[in-house]
């Protein structure tokens, strides 16, 4: 049994993330935790202890909305493999997420991102950005306009500057195993340059870690990361992109610092952000 946490503000993009997750994990024994967080200004910066998530009048109102949300979920989802829990609290957003993950042994976060359909100074919403940089839990980011499709091909972005530890690989391989997805590894090179010894070593290790699944390695020479990734997604028919949060160079350029804010954001598929 795995536990998946889905924060919700009851919006359309939160529902899109929820419906995507319900379809993606349709055949997997899963407990979905729906979590609504009210964030009053006076709590926004306060750290919380495990037992300090305090319900309030606002949280009680959230409970009423959560009941309606639960009804919507159960009407939509017919899988016998799924179980549901829900909670509403008043708390700072990131601290509430951290606390809930520890308390309920969450395996994966699923978050909708209304910032993913276009460049708005960053490629993802501010709450999602804070969570994936401050919470050590894998996050599946669902863009607002993403439509569920069985991910037969998962793209893994890397520059081979990091060793992929067991925890990272276990998450990636577990997600790929659901639909027996192949994994296509992409390195975007700024210019024609041979890999350093450490990068070659990391590449060999990664190849060995992927030996039990269908996989391939690719390189694109392009100074524009977004354009290179979009070309890769289109040509290889990639249905999900995975990357490690610790790889700040790729991560910040692709998700936090879009270079051409007047152009439509190219990504319309989910991002799986991996943590060690």
Buried (B, 14 or more C-beta within 10 A) or exposed (E): EBBBBBBBBBEEBBBBBBBBBBBBBBEBEBBBBBBBBBBEEEBEEEEBEEEEBEBBEBBEEBBEBBEEBBEBBEEEBEBEEBEBEBBBBBBBBBBBBBBBBEEBEBBBBBBBBBBBBBBBEBBBBEBBBEBBBEBEBBBBBBBBBBEBBEBBBBBBBBBBBBEBBEEBBEBBBBBBEBBEBBBBBBBBBEEEEEBEEEBEEBBEBBEEBBEEBEBEBEEBEBEBBBBBBBBBBEEBEBBBBBBBBBBEEBBEBBBBEBEEEEEEBBBBBBBBBBBB
